[in-house]
Amino acid sequence: MEVRVNLGHGREYVPRLLDTKLQAALAYSPAIVIEGPRGCGKTTTGGQAASSLLAMDEVEVADAAAGALRGLLDREPPLLIDEWQVAPSLWNAVRRECDRRGGAPGQFILTGSSTLPDNPIRHSGAGRLTPLRLRTFSLYESGPSNGAVSLGALLRGEAVDAAAEASLSRQDLSEIICRGGWPASRSMPLEQSLQFVESYVNAMCGIDIRRSTDTPPFRSTETARRVLRSLARNIGTTASVSALALDTAEGETTPHVSRRTLPAYLEAFERVFLREDCRPWGFQPAAKQVMRVRPKRYLADPSVATAALRVGPRRLLEETVYMGSAFESLAIRDLKAYADANDAEVYYYAESGFEVDAVVENRDGDWVAFEIKLTCNDATLAKSKRALNKLAQRAQEARKQPPAKLVALFGVNAPDEHTGLRIAREEDGVAIVPLATLGP
């Protein structure tokens, strides 16, 4: 994606996939709330569309009266209110101001790195404040993917362009996974970016988690780290709360976190947008696969998992099984960004003894199934084709509309094979796509 200059703030701005959706929402909604993990670029992205700024570190609003709050909001729209949750009273003030202005669209852009516990004083904002989700940079936004294979085109059932060529080495992928998609570390040397992510994880466990909850302060920073490490070890799995709790034990001297306590930590990580599970998909909205199967555990960025476990690029290369899980996490993150750009959602499919890694479905019911594998070789390709074709058969038996496309999504070629992964293509009814060619 081309870098453009943000004339309003004097900094270079790397366009985000959310830009188009933000502009569209400003045309119909009085206020927009851009949500996502701290450091993913919410303020910068919101600033592209804003005409004025209200920064929480520049004003005192905690005890301000309604009239004073209204005065703070009396600035040229759209007014960007950065990290609104620092002053929760602003939520109701914005809602009231939207009403006072007759519901005129494009008045406010709020950014938030955490959601507050349910509070009866705070109105829901339904009909006034439209939420939008921003994630860390996808590979298409940050550059390693050329975006030649469009998810939107896949949802329309269009053929994959055989000329879409791209290549990432296993070393490239290990560094991409550990570096993450954080805007602040995008231009840092690798070693500095790894230190950045570790500091980020420490801050989330030590400060942000406690800020996001009004539960009595029974949590400790170390316990939060143990829970995050458990999530990191179980990334891409449907681990139960019990399994996650047992996995927090560290030797004989550190007992595991209680099953009753751990859900509070999981909720806290969700409140700061560091945890983002993937829900199951079924042929009908109320299918048992949707109602009974546990969600898959993912974190906001694969680098959070590697940093929590203190796994660097070289070690990740040696841990081939875990690198496969981390690569799946990377692919799911990107799929969610591309799905958002196409008004679609990402799920996974599971039944007894059978699973497909991802299903992307739009509002009209068009869907694309993905099998995600780190390495492309004869065995993984055959396995992916079997799973994808089996899902297509299940859809036919359930009288569900057929998939728009079946996709085997890979990272790298096996070093001793030449399967042509660098060229996206279709084979036996399955599109074979390198992640480095996928885009919105």
LUMPA-242684 format. One line per field, with one value per residue (C-alpha): residue number from 1; residue in three letters; x, y, z. Coordinates in nm, 4 decimals. Example, Ala and Ser with C-alpha at 12.3 -4.5 7.8 and 13.67 -1.06 7.14 Angstrom:
REM LUMPA-242684
n: (1 | 2)
res: (ala | ser)
xx: (1.2300 | 1.3670)
yy: (-0.4500 | -0.1060)
zz: (0.7800 | 0.7140)
//
This chain:
REM LUMPA-242684
n: (1 | 2 | 3 | 4 | 5 | 6 | 7 | 8 | 9 | 10 | 11 | 12 | 13 | 14 | 15 | 16 | 17 | 18 | 19 | 20 | 21 | 22 | 23 | 24 | 25 | 26 | 27 | 28 | 29 | 30 | 31 | 32 | 33 | 34 | 35 | 36 | 37 | 38 | 39 | 40 | 41 | 42 | 43 | 44 | 45 | 46 | 47 | 48 | 49 | 50 | 51 | 52 | 53 | 54 | 55 | 56 | 57 | 58 | 59 | 60 | 61 | 62 | 63 | 64 | 65 | 66 | 67 | 68 | 69 | 70 | 71 | 72 | 73 | 74 | 75 | 76 | 77 | 78 | 79 | 80 | 81 | 82 | 83 | 84 | 85 | 86 | 87 | 88 | 89 | 90 | 91 | 92 | 93 | 94 | 95 | 96 | 97 | 98 | 99 | 100 | 101 | 102 | 103 | 104 | 105 | 106 | 107 | 108 | 109 | 110 | 111 | 112 | 113 | 114 | 115 | 116 | 117 | 118 | 119 | 120 | 121 | 122 | 123 | 124 | 125 | 126 | 127 | 128 | 129 | 130 | 131 | 132 | 133 | 134 | 135 | 136 | 137 | 138 | 139 | 140 | 141 | 142 | 143 | 144 | 145 | 146 | 147 | 148 | 149 | 150 | 151 | 152 | 153 | 154 | 155 | 156 | 157 | 158 | 159 | 160 | 161 | 162 | 163 | 164 | 165 | 166 | 167 | 168 | 169 | 170 | 171 | 172 | 173 | 174 | 175 | 176 | 177 | 178 | 179 | 180 | 181 | 182 | 183 | 184 | 185 | 186 | 187 | 188 | 189 | 190 | 191 | 192 | 193 | 194 | 195 | 196 | 197 | 198 | 199 | 200 | 201 | 202 | 203 | 204 | 205 | 206 | 207 | 208 | 209 | 210 | 211 | 212 | 213 | 214 | 215 | 216 | 217 | 218 | 219 | 220 | 221 | 222 | 223 | 224 | 225 | 226 | 227 | 228 | 229 | 230 | 231 | 232 | 233 | 234 | 235 | 236 | 237 | 238 | 239 | 240 | 241 | 242 | 243 | 244 | 245 | 246 | 247 | 248 | 249 | 250 | 251 | 252 | 253 | 254 | 255 | 256 | 257 | 258 | 259 | 260 | 261 | 262 | 263 | 264 | 265 | 266 | 267 | 268 | 269 | 270 | 271 | 272 | 273 | 274 | 275 | 276 | 277 | 278 | 279 | 280 | 281 | 282 | 283 | 284 | 285 | 286 | 287 | 288 | 289 | 290 | 291 | 292 | 293 | 294 | 295 | 296 | 297 | 298 | 299 | 300 | 301 | 302 | 303 | 304 | 305 | 306 | 307 | 308 | 309 | 310 | 311 | 312 | 313 | 314 | 315 | 316 | 317 | 318 | 319 | 320 | 321 | 322 | 323 | 324 | 325 | 326 | 327 | 328 | 329 | 330 | 331 | 332 | 333 | 334 | 335 | 336 | 337 | 338 | 339 | 340 | 341 | 342 | 343 | 344 | 345 | 346 | 347 | 348 | 349 | 350 | 351 | 352 | 353 | 354 | 355 | 356 | 357 | 358 | 359 | 360 | 361 | 362 | 363 | 364 | 365 | 366 | 367 | 368 | 369 | 370 | 371 | 372 | 373 | 374 | 375 | 376 | 377 | 378 | 379 | 380 | 381 | 382 | 383 | 384 | 385 | 386 | 387 | 388 | 389 | 390 | 391 | 392 | 393 | 394 | 395 | 396 | 397 | 398 | 399 | 400 | 401 | 402 | 403 | 404 | 405 | 406 | 407 | 408 | 409 | 410 | 411 | 412 | 413 | 414 | 415 | 416 | 417 | 418 | 419 | 420 | 421 | 422 | 423 | 424 | 425 | 426 | 427 | 428 | 429 | 430 | 431 | 432 | 433 | 434 | 435 | 436 | 437 | 438 | 439 | 440)
res: (met | glu | val | arg | val | asn | leu | gly | his | gly | arg | glu | tyr | val | pro | arg | leu | leu | asp | thr | lys | leu | gln | ala | ala | leu | ala | tyr | ser | pro | ala | ile | val | ile | glu | gly | pro | arg | gly | cys | gly | lys | thr | thr | thr | gly | gly | gln | ala | ala | ser | ser | leu | leu | ala | met | asp | glu | val | glu | val | ala | asp | ala | ala | ala | gly | ala | leu | arg | gly | leu | leu | asp | arg | glu | pro | pro | leu | leu | ile | asp | glu | trp | gln | val | ala | pro | ser | leu | trp | asn | ala | val | arg | arg | glu | cys | asp | arg | arg | gly | gly | ala | pro | gly | gln | phe | ile | leu | thr | gly | ser | ser | thr | leu | pro | asp | asn | pro | ile | arg | his | ser | gly | ala | gly | arg | leu | thr | pro | leu | arg | leu | arg | thr | phe | ser | leu | tyr | glu | ser | gly | pro | ser | asn | gly | ala | val | ser | leu | gly | ala | leu | leu | arg | gly | glu | ala | val | asp | ala | ala | ala | glu | ala | ser | leu | ser | arg | gln | asp | leu | ser | glu | ile | ile | cys | arg | gly | gly | trp | pro | ala | ser | arg | ser | met | pro | leu | glu | gln | ser | leu | gln | phe | val | glu | ser | tyr | val | asn | ala | met | cys | gly | ile | asp | ile | arg | arg | ser | thr | asp | thr | pro | pro | phe | arg | ser | thr | glu | thr | ala | arg | arg | val | leu | arg | ser | leu | ala | arg | asn | ile | gly | thr | thr | ala | ser | val | ser | ala | leu | ala | leu | asp | thr | ala | glu | gly | glu | thr | thr | pro | his | val | ser | arg | arg | thr | leu | pro | ala | tyr | leu | glu | ala | phe | glu | arg | val | phe | leu | arg | glu | asp | cys | arg | pro | trp | gly | phe | gln | pro | ala | ala | lys | gln | val | met | arg | val | arg | pro | lys | arg | tyr | leu | ala | asp | pro | ser | val | ala | thr | ala | ala | leu | arg | val | gly | pro | arg | arg | leu | leu | glu | glu | thr | val | tyr | met | gly | ser | ala | phe | glu | ser | leu | ala | ile | arg | asp | leu | lys | ala | tyr | ala | asp | ala | asn | asp | ala | glu | val | tyr | tyr | tyr | ala | glu | ser | gly | phe | glu | val | asp | ala | val | val | glu | asn | arg | asp | gly | asp | trp | val | ala | phe | glu | ile | lys | leu | thr | cys | asn | asp | ala | thr | leu | ala | lys | ser | lys | arg | ala | leu | asn | lys | leu | ala | gln | arg | ala | gln | glu | ala | arg | lys | gln | pro | pro | ala | lys | leu | val | ala | leu | phe | gly | val | asn | ala | pro | asp | glu | his | thr | gly | leu | arg | ile | ala | arg | glu | glu | asp | gly | val | ala | ile | val | pro | leu | ala | thr | leu | gly | pro)
xx: (0.0000 | 0.1257 | 0.2377 | 0.0730 | 0.1370 | -0.1103 | -0.1308 | -0.3383 | -0.0792 | 0.2476 | 0.3379 | 0.3527 | 0.0482 | 0.0299 | -0.3288 | -0.5359 | -0.8143 | -1.0414 | -1.0110 | -1.2863 | -1.5189 | -1.4563 | -1.5416 | -1.8583 | -1.9655 | -1.9103 | -2.1657 | -2.4478 | -2.3495 | -2.3243 | -2.0285 | -1.7772 | -1.5901 | -1.2629 | -1.1718 | -0.8666 | -0.5571 | -0.3396 | -0.0769 | -0.2540 | -0.2888 | -0.6373 | -0.5444 | -0.3466 | -0.6239 | -0.8952 | -0.6847 | -0.6982 | -1.0712 | -1.0874 | -1.0872 | -1.0111 | -0.8711 | -0.9568 | -0.6733 | -0.7446 | -0.3959 | -0.4522 | -0.7769 | -0.9339 | -1.2816 | -1.3190 | -1.5310 | -1.6477 | -2.0122 | -2.2338 | -2.2016 | -1.8232 | -1.8190 | -2.0436 | -1.7989 | -1.5128 | -1.7076 | -1.7774 | -1.5053 | -1.5011 | -1.6457 | -1.5465 | -1.3882 | -1.1404 | -1.1637 | -0.8561 | -0.8812 | -1.2259 | -1.2374 | -0.9916 | -1.2874 | -1.5972 | -1.8352 | -1.7560 | -1.9548 | -2.2855 | -2.1768 | -2.1149 | -2.4457 | -2.6352 | -2.4512 | -2.5417 | -2.9065 | -2.8727 | -2.7338 | -3.0307 | -2.8376 | -2.6312 | -2.3698 | -1.9945 | -1.9730 | -1.7336 | -1.4639 | -1.3782 | -1.0863 | -1.0606 | -0.8099 | -1.0408 | -1.4083 | -1.5404 | -1.7369 | -2.1122 | -2.2382 | -2.6084 | -2.5106 | -2.3497 | -2.6061 | -2.5438 | -2.5075 | -2.7161 | -2.8173 | -2.5631 | -2.2193 | -2.1051 | -1.8192 | -1.5382 | -1.2547 | -0.8927 | -0.6270 | -0.2517 | -0.1118 | -0.2023 | 0.0684 | -0.1102 | -0.1071 | 0.2543 | 0.3942 | 0.4996 | 0.1819 | 0.1227 | -0.2550 | -0.2821 | -0.5402 | -0.8406 | -1.0637 | -1.3488 | -1.2857 | -1.2733 | -1.6136 | -1.7447 | -1.6101 | -1.3642 | -1.0727 | -0.7343 | -0.4909 | -0.2149 | 0.0240 | 0.0013 | 0.3565 | 0.5147 | 0.7665 | 0.8471 | 1.1147 | 1.0697 | 1.3121 | 1.1015 | 0.7884 | 0.9514 | 1.0642 | 0.7249 | 0.5480 | 0.7772 | 0.7913 | 0.4146 | 0.2071 | 0.2594 | 0.2894 | 0.5410 | 0.7899 | 0.7339 | 1.0597 | 1.2652 | 1.5560 | 1.4422 | 1.6021 | 1.4421 | 1.1025 | 1.1269 | 1.2056 | 0.9136 | 0.6664 | 0.7984 | 0.7594 | 0.4103 | 0.3117 | 0.4534 | 0.2567 | -0.0650 | -0.0253 | 0.0881 | -0.1215 | -0.3893 | -0.5600 | -0.6264 | -0.7524 | -1.0115 | -1.2026 | -1.3867 | -1.3460 | -1.1712 | -0.7933 | -0.7253 | -0.5172 | -0.1414 | 0.0826 | 0.2517 | -0.0796 | -0.1858 | 0.1394 | 0.0749 | -0.2728 | -0.1350 | 0.1349 | -0.1344 | -0.3276 | -0.0042 | 0.0719 | -0.2832 | -0.3079 | -0.5262 | -0.6887 | -1.0289 | -0.8740 | -1.1377 | -1.1251 | -1.0240 | -0.7371 | -0.6182 | -0.6315 | -0.4288 | -0.1770 | -0.0998 | 0.0832 | 0.4581 | 0.6442 | 0.5654 | 0.5900 | 0.3334 | -0.0158 | -0.2484 | -0.5011 | -0.8449 | -1.1139 | -1.3314 | -1.0664 | -0.9366 | -1.2525 | -1.2068 | -0.8593 | -0.9893 | -1.2556 | -0.9960 | -0.7759 | -1.0827 | -1.1672 | -0.8289 | -0.8728 | -0.5697 | -0.7756 | -0.9941 | -1.1467 | -1.2778 | -1.6344 | -1.7558 | -1.9532 | -2.2445 | -2.4573 | -2.7441 | -2.7082 | -2.8536 | -2.6646 | -2.5201 | -2.1686 | -2.2391 | -2.4144 | -2.2069 | -1.8495 | -1.6021 | -1.4376 | -1.0769 | -0.8295 | -0.6360 | -0.4539 | -0.4692 | -0.1320 | 0.0932 | 0.3807 | 0.1942 | 0.2111 | 0.5800 | 0.6690 | 0.4689 | 0.6653 | 0.9924 | 1.0336 | 1.2454 | 1.2694 | 1.5593 | 1.3973 | 1.0634 | 1.2300 | 1.3406 | 0.9966 | 0.8295 | 0.4981 | 0.4542 | 0.5580 | 0.2718 | 0.0304 | 0.1817 | 0.1528 | -0.2147 | -0.2615 | -0.0947 | -0.3222 | -0.6365 | -0.5393 | -0.5036 | -0.8215 | -1.0155 | -0.8837 | -0.9653 | -1.3064 | -1.3919 | -1.3102 | -1.5658 | -1.8376 | -1.7747 | -1.6751 | -1.4232 | -1.5250 | -1.3945 | -1.5749 | -1.5577 | -1.7431 | -1.6387 | -1.3002 | -1.3061 | -1.2118 | -1.1522 | -0.9333 | -1.1351 | -1.4610 | -1.5223 | -1.8898 | -2.0554 | -2.4069 | -2.5489 | -2.4258 | -2.1397 | -1.8562 | -1.4977 | -1.3264 | -0.9554 | -0.7135 | -0.4047 | -0.0661 | 0.2802 | 0.4542 | 0.3311 | 0.4308 | 0.2545 | 0.1269 | -0.0082 | -0.1627 | -0.3399 | -0.4619 | -0.5948 | -0.7785 | -0.9435 | -1.0669 | -1.1947 | -1.3744 | -1.5278 | -1.6674 | -1.8084 | -1.9733 | -2.1181 | -2.2610 | -2.4266 | -2.5779 | -2.7123 | -2.8511 | -2.6324 | -2.5244 | -2.1884 | -1.8661 | -1.7657 | -1.4106 | -1.2031 | -0.8569 | -0.5391 | -0.3486 | 0.0241 | 0.3321 | 0.6374 | 0.7451 | 0.9057 | 1.2785 | 1.3237 | 1.0165 | 0.9167 | 0.5378 | 0.5226 | 0.3831 | 0.5217 | 0.2474 | -0.1106 | -0.3183 | -0.6150 | -0.5814 | -0.8532 | -1.1108 | -0.8945 | -0.7168 | -0.3570 | -0.2634 | 0.0515 | -0.0293 | 0.2078 | -0.0415 | -0.3582 | -0.5314 | -0.8756)
yy: (0.0000 | 0.3483 | 0.5706 | 0.9124 | 1.2256 | 1.3240 | 1.6973 | 1.7549 | 1.6165 | 1.6439 | 1.2731 | 1.0058 | 0.7841 | 0.4273 | 0.3769 | 0.1259 | -0.0990 | 0.0669 | 0.4076 | 0.3369 | 0.1939 | 0.4918 | 0.7416 | 0.5504 | 0.5374 | 0.9126 | 0.9679 | 0.8072 | 0.7836 | 1.0797 | 0.9217 | 0.6460 | 0.4435 | 0.2964 | 0.0069 | -0.2163 | -0.3056 | -0.0253 | 0.0706 | -0.0601 | 0.2881 | 0.4016 | 0.7632 | 0.8002 | 0.6432 | 0.8482 | 1.1605 | 1.1173 | 1.1832 | 1.4311 | 1.8111 | 1.8679 | 1.6761 | 1.6346 | 1.4427 | 1.3038 | 1.3832 | 1.7526 | 1.8189 | 1.7462 | 1.6036 | 1.3545 | 1.5879 | 1.8264 | 1.9319 | 1.8584 | 2.2174 | 2.2028 | 1.8739 | 2.0212 | 2.3087 | 2.0644 | 1.9046 | 2.2348 | 2.1982 | 2.1560 | 1.8170 | 1.5477 | 1.5854 | 1.3097 | 1.2117 | 1.0054 | 0.7216 | 0.8245 | 0.5528 | 0.7576 | 0.9912 | 0.7672 | 1.0605 | 1.1679 | 0.8737 | 1.0119 | 1.3660 | 1.2627 | 1.0774 | 1.3833 | 1.6121 | 1.3849 | 1.4209 | 1.7979 | 1.8214 | 1.6286 | 1.3133 | 1.4860 | 1.2410 | 1.2778 | 1.4689 | 1.2604 | 0.9941 | 0.8221 | 0.5859 | 0.3287 | 0.0649 | -0.0952 | -0.1314 | -0.0438 | -0.2831 | -0.2580 | 0.0518 | 0.1445 | 0.5133 | 0.4769 | 0.4597 | 0.2000 | 0.4575 | 0.2441 | 0.4387 | 0.7126 | 0.5522 | 0.3023 | 0.0684 | -0.0144 | -0.2572 | -0.1783 | -0.4484 | -0.4462 | -0.4166 | -0.7010 | -0.8166 | -0.6326 | -0.3065 | -0.3377 | -0.4616 | -0.8311 | -0.9252 | -0.7933 | -0.8466 | -0.9980 | -1.2526 | -1.0611 | -1.2056 | -1.0086 | -1.1777 | -1.5181 | -1.4481 | -1.3692 | -1.7019 | -1.5468 | -1.7511 | -1.7021 | -1.5138 | -1.7568 | -1.4623 | -1.3717 | -1.4435 | -1.3888 | -1.5567 | -1.5461 | -1.7635 | -1.9490 | -1.7001 | -1.4108 | -1.5580 | -1.6239 | -1.2610 | -1.1309 | -1.3372 | -1.2257 | -0.8618 | -0.8366 | -0.5728 | -0.2864 | 0.0545 | 0.1838 | -0.0964 | -0.1187 | 0.0599 | -0.0589 | -0.2999 | -0.6525 | -0.6701 | -0.3425 | -0.4546 | -0.7742 | -0.5674 | -0.3383 | -0.6275 | -0.7695 | -0.4287 | -0.4061 | -0.7434 | -0.6464 | -0.3218 | -0.4994 | -0.7477 | -0.4906 | -0.1814 | -0.2093 | -0.5179 | -0.3515 | -0.0340 | -0.2306 | -0.3750 | -0.2669 | -0.6115 | -0.6042 | -0.6002 | -0.9671 | -0.9896 | -0.9749 | -0.8903 | -1.2305 | -1.4164 | -1.2175 | -1.3188 | -1.6852 | -1.6671 | -1.4963 | -1.7619 | -2.0280 | -1.8589 | -1.8323 | -2.2035 | -2.2910 | -2.0509 | -2.1816 | -2.4491 | -2.4880 | -2.5283 | -2.5219 | -2.2948 | -2.5989 | -2.6811 | -2.3208 | -2.3096 | -2.6295 | -2.4955 | -2.1964 | -2.4155 | -2.3637 | -2.6351 | -2.7675 | -2.4298 | -2.2407 | -2.3917 | -2.3367 | -2.0542 | -2.1505 | -2.2399 | -1.9790 | -1.7092 | -1.7652 | -1.6464 | -1.3027 | -1.2814 | -1.3978 | -1.1277 | -0.8679 | -0.9582 | -0.9372 | -0.5924 | -0.4589 | -0.6279 | -0.8503 | -1.1682 | -1.2331 | -1.5781 | -1.7296 | -1.8581 | -2.1849 | -2.1863 | -2.4020 | -2.4482 | -2.2783 | -2.0021 | -2.2288 | -2.5435 | -2.7525 | -2.6784 | -2.3138 | -2.3704 | -2.6470 | -2.6173 | -2.4031 | -2.1039 | -2.1168 | -1.9213 | -1.6432 | -1.3285 | -0.9896 | -1.0395 | -1.3473 | -1.1488 | -1.1297 | -1.5087 | -1.5343 | -1.2467 | -1.3972 | -1.7212 | -1.5374 | -1.7139 | -1.5275 | -1.5840 | -1.8324 | -2.0433 | -2.0271 | -2.1789 | -2.4716 | -2.5190 | -2.6343 | -2.7402 | -2.4146 | -2.2135 | -2.3791 | -2.2593 | -1.9104 | -1.8977 | -1.9929 | -1.7074 | -1.4687 | -1.5876 | -1.5557 | -1.1992 | -1.1057 | -1.2850 | -1.0882 | -0.7593 | -0.8570 | -0.9907 | -0.6620 | -0.4792 | -0.7020 | -0.6811 | -1.0469 | -1.2461 | -1.5208 | -1.8489 | -2.2048 | -2.5347 | -2.8365 | -3.1611 | -3.4909 | -3.5839 | -3.3173 | -2.9486 | -2.6722 | -2.3846 | -2.0873 | -2.0016 | -1.6449 | -1.5620 | -1.2369 | -1.1089 | -1.2722 | -1.6160 | -1.6356 | -1.8258 | -1.9300 | -2.2110 | -2.2026 | -2.4701 | -2.3009 | -2.4732 | -2.3297 | -2.5531 | -2.6516 | -3.0043 | -3.3019 | -3.4291 | -3.0976 | -3.0117 | -3.3488 | -3.3151 | -2.9650 | -3.0761 | -3.3656 | -3.1417 | -2.8688 | -3.1087 | -3.2874 | -2.9577 | -2.8822 | -3.2243 | -3.1586 | -2.8319 | -3.0106 | -3.2698 | -2.9911 | -2.8071 | -2.5107 | -2.3011 | -2.4290 | -2.2496 | -1.9628 | -2.0959 | -2.3560 | -2.2263 | -2.3927 | -2.1064 | -2.1666 | -1.9881 | -2.1459 | -2.4295 | -2.7392 | -2.6826 | -3.0070 | -2.9774 | -2.7446 | -2.7288 | -2.3846 | -2.2177 | -1.8858 | -1.8903 | -1.8753 | -2.1162 | -2.3511 | -2.7285 | -2.9948 | -2.7302 | -2.5820 | -2.2469 | -2.2721 | -1.9346 | -1.8104 | -1.5769 | -1.3267 | -1.2862 | -1.2492 | -0.9153 | -0.7608)
zz: (0.0000 | -0.0825 | 0.2053 | 0.2016 | 0.4061 | 0.6743 | 0.6082 | 0.9205 | 1.1604 | 0.9708 | 0.9790 | 0.7141 | 0.7261 | 0.6051 | 0.4821 | 0.6738 | 0.5494 | 0.8058 | 0.6340 | 0.3810 | 0.6435 | 0.8727 | 0.6013 | 0.5164 | 0.8837 | 0.9268 | 0.6521 | 0.8510 | 1.2191 | 1.4620 | 1.6417 | 1.5678 | 1.8284 | 1.6977 | 1.9269 | 1.9360 | 2.1361 | 2.2616 | 2.0046 | 1.6928 | 1.5382 | 1.6427 | 1.7131 | 1.3902 | 1.1836 | 1.3511 | 1.3035 | 0.9255 | 0.9302 | 1.2203 | 1.2086 | 1.5785 | 1.8750 | 2.2441 | 2.4136 | 2.7577 | 2.8842 | 2.8123 | 3.0025 | 3.3410 | 3.2972 | 3.5832 | 3.7984 | 3.5274 | 3.5234 | 3.2254 | 3.1010 | 3.1134 | 2.9251 | 2.6603 | 2.6245 | 2.5690 | 2.2861 | 2.1149 | 1.8522 | 1.4778 | 1.3776 | 1.3420 | 1.6865 | 1.7750 | 2.1439 | 2.2160 | 2.4734 | 2.5930 | 2.8625 | 3.0711 | 3.1352 | 3.1223 | 3.1762 | 2.8198 | 2.6831 | 2.8063 | 2.7208 | 2.3593 | 2.3470 | 2.4745 | 2.2343 | 1.9425 | 2.0439 | 2.0835 | 1.7304 | 1.5952 | 1.5145 | 1.2464 | 1.1129 | 1.1440 | 1.4719 | 1.6833 | 1.6539 | 1.9817 | 2.0263 | 2.3047 | 2.4100 | 2.6636 | 2.7386 | 3.0798 | 3.2997 | 3.2528 | 3.4294 | 3.4475 | 3.4426 | 3.0998 | 2.8232 | 2.5553 | 2.2805 | 2.0451 | 1.7367 | 1.8067 | 1.8422 | 1.5786 | 1.6820 | 1.4385 | 1.5106 | 1.4254 | 1.4484 | 1.4107 | 1.0587 | 0.8251 | 0.5842 | 0.3034 | 0.4991 | 0.6146 | 0.2833 | 0.2827 | 0.0920 | -0.2577 | -0.2217 | -0.5700 | -0.4474 | -0.3176 | -0.0467 | -0.1995 | -0.5346 | -0.3628 | -0.2040 | -0.5506 | -0.6760 | -0.9190 | -1.0465 | -0.8803 | -1.1000 | -1.1947 | -1.2284 | -0.8602 | -0.7510 | -0.4114 | -0.1872 | 0.1842 | 0.3395 | 0.6658 | 0.8218 | 0.6894 | 0.8463 | 1.1829 | 1.2012 | 1.0862 | 1.3527 | 1.6366 | 1.5255 | 1.4929 | 1.3197 | 1.5652 | 1.3943 | 1.6496 | 1.5808 | 1.2075 | 1.1205 | 1.4169 | 1.3810 | 1.4628 | 1.8070 | 1.9135 | 1.7871 | 1.9944 | 2.3041 | 2.2195 | 2.2133 | 2.5417 | 2.7071 | 2.5620 | 2.7083 | 3.0486 | 3.0468 | 2.9514 | 3.2368 | 3.4895 | 3.4183 | 3.1502 | 3.2887 | 3.6231 | 3.4557 | 3.2598 | 3.5559 | 3.8670 | 4.0253 | 4.3645 | 4.3092 | 4.3700 | 4.0537 | 4.0422 | 3.7504 | 3.7711 | 3.7673 | 3.4617 | 3.2930 | 3.3738 | 3.2217 | 2.9119 | 2.8788 | 2.9009 | 2.6204 | 2.4197 | 2.4625 | 2.3539 | 2.0638 | 1.7834 | 2.0020 | 2.1664 | 2.5132 | 2.7864 | 3.0898 | 3.2961 | 3.0595 | 3.0564 | 3.4369 | 3.4750 | 3.2254 | 3.4477 | 3.7008 | 3.6881 | 3.8733 | 4.2170 | 4.3891 | 4.1757 | 4.1799 | 3.8874 | 3.8813 | 4.0080 | 3.7527 | 3.9210 | 3.8985 | 3.5463 | 3.3606 | 3.5176 | 3.3661 | 3.0282 | 3.0406 | 3.1375 | 2.8380 | 2.6161 | 2.7560 | 2.6450 | 2.3042 | 2.3553 | 2.3230 | 2.0189 | 1.9915 | 1.6681 | 1.6860 | 1.5300 | 1.2050 | 1.0967 | 0.7889 | 0.9728 | 1.2359 | 1.5076 | 1.4048 | 1.6880 | 1.5601 | 1.6434 | 1.9750 | 2.1329 | 2.0059 | 2.2004 | 2.0312 | 1.9194 | 2.1307 | 1.9578 | 2.0653 | 1.8941 | 1.7274 | 1.7004 | 1.8496 | 2.1818 | 2.2067 | 2.1183 | 2.3519 | 2.6390 | 2.5966 | 2.5209 | 2.1885 | 1.9347 | 1.5575 | 1.5715 | 1.8417 | 1.6610 | 1.3544 | 1.5700 | 1.7285 | 1.4079 | 1.5637 | 1.7534 | 1.4495 | 1.2640 | 1.5328 | 1.5290 | 1.1498 | 1.1752 | 1.4221 | 1.1768 | 0.8953 | 1.1090 | 1.2066 | 0.8410 | 0.7389 | 1.0010 | 0.8651 | 0.5066 | 0.6093 | 0.7829 | 0.4603 | 0.2826 | 0.5507 | 0.6348 | 0.9429 | 1.0149 | 1.1806 | 1.1920 | 1.1334 | 1.3618 | 1.4091 | 1.5631 | 1.4186 | 1.1487 | 1.1339 | 0.8802 | 0.9989 | 0.8763 | 0.7054 | 0.5875 | 0.5313 | 0.4249 | 0.4946 | 0.1825 | 0.2885 | 0.0367 | 0.2013 | 0.1460 | 0.3379 | 0.4247 | 0.5349 | 0.6793 | 0.6715 | 0.7294 | 0.4736 | 0.1295 | 0.0322 | -0.1197 | 0.2150 | 0.3484 | 0.0134 | -0.0075 | 0.3519 | 0.2852 | -0.0273 | 0.1592 | 0.4413 | 0.2096 | -0.0230 | 0.2743 | 0.4008 | 0.0564 | 0.0582 | 0.4044 | 0.2757 | -0.0154 | 0.2182 | 0.4409 | 0.1350 | 0.2133 | -0.0832 | -0.2110 | -0.1201 | -0.3443 | -0.3201 | -0.1374 | -0.0449 | 0.0752 | 0.2402 | 0.2862 | 0.4157 | 0.2501 | 0.0245 | 0.1672 | 0.1074 | -0.0839 | -0.3047 | -0.5872 | -0.5671 | -0.7236 | -0.4125 | -0.5326 | -0.7963 | -0.6710 | -0.8763 | -0.8761 | -0.8726 | -0.8404 | -0.7501 | -0.4723 | -0.4880 | -0.3649 | -0.2217 | -0.0470 | 0.2429 | 0.0790 | -0.2090 | -0.0006 | 0.0458 | 0.0863)
//
